[in-house]
Amino acid sequence: MSVMDTEVIEAEALRCRIFDLLENTTHQSFALERSYTQIGVSLYEFKAKECWRQYPELYQTFDDFITELKTRFKRGRTQLYGYLAVAEVLLPTIGEEKLEQMGVTKALELKRAVKRLEGKPLPAGLLDAALDTAKTASELRGEIGRALNITEEPKGTWMDLQGFFMTPEERKEFKEAFLGTEALLNIKNDLPDHIRRKEVVLAWMREWWGTHAVEVNGGQMPENAVPVLIQRSAVLDTSLVEK
């Protein structure tokens, strides 16, 4: 068997594996965490070995293969490239077995940590936390925040706001509102992302409550109902404000 024949067989095996994994995650609801990391690993291998070149009649680029997966399995391009990015960032240092063990949700959190480290070694405690089945992804995110972004232990516990789908128009509106709120609050640009998010969300929450608390409480204004974008200088920690 020639080298070319071997490459064709290997490419087809990988292609079929990716198809099977996506088909299973479309119709089944179990073991999805491991399945999604397996998809990422397989996409990584398919791209690294340039297997798409074995199908010149179907794909001119790797992105053409991603486009086929998007159409065939109703998956977003961002989602597919997200699985791929997890494998690209984590596989060289963590390995396939540990990557599959932690699942895609924790792997995504760990990938963000590795990117922020910019080549520095990943603290062993974070990998242990990712592999700990008793720890949730939210708890792992909190540990990453403490390890990489915060110089002293924060008060309280990590608040996970989960997430939701947005249309492109809603995303644009959200971004404009977020950046506008940061500007009104004069928040420093070099603050960690989680602190900036918290300040903006708290501002929105307090502003809304300060405006509508009377309606909610039948005409009575609660003591804590103060519109914060107007009164922010009395509320915001001065260490967060631009000097």
Number of C-alpha atoms within 10 A of each C-alpha: 5 6 8 10 10 11 15 16 14 16 21 17 13 17 17 12 16 20 15 13 16 21 13 15 17 13 8 10 9 10 11 16 18 17 18 21 25 25 24 26 25 20 27 20 17 22 17 12 13 14 22 22 17 17 14 9 7 12 17 13 14 16 14 13 19 19 15 15 18 16 11 12 13 11 16 14 15 11 11 18 16 15 23 22 18 23 29 18 17 20 17 9 11 13 12 15 10 15 26 21 17 23 22 26 18 23 26 22 18 26 18 14 19 17 13 13 13 9 8 9 9 18 14 8 12 17 18 13 21 26 19 13 12 9 13 14 22 17 18 22 23 17 17 20 19 14 16 14 15 13 9 8 8 10 6 6 8 14 11 11 7 6 6 5 7 10 8 9 9 11 12 12 11 13 12 12 14 16 12 13 18 19 13 12 21 17 22 15 13 9 13 13 11 12 15 18 14 12 18 20 14 13 21 18 13 19 20 15 20 19 14 15 20 14 11 11 10 8 10 10 17 13 8 10 16 19 18 22 17 11 11 16 13 9 11 17 11 12 9 17 15 12 8
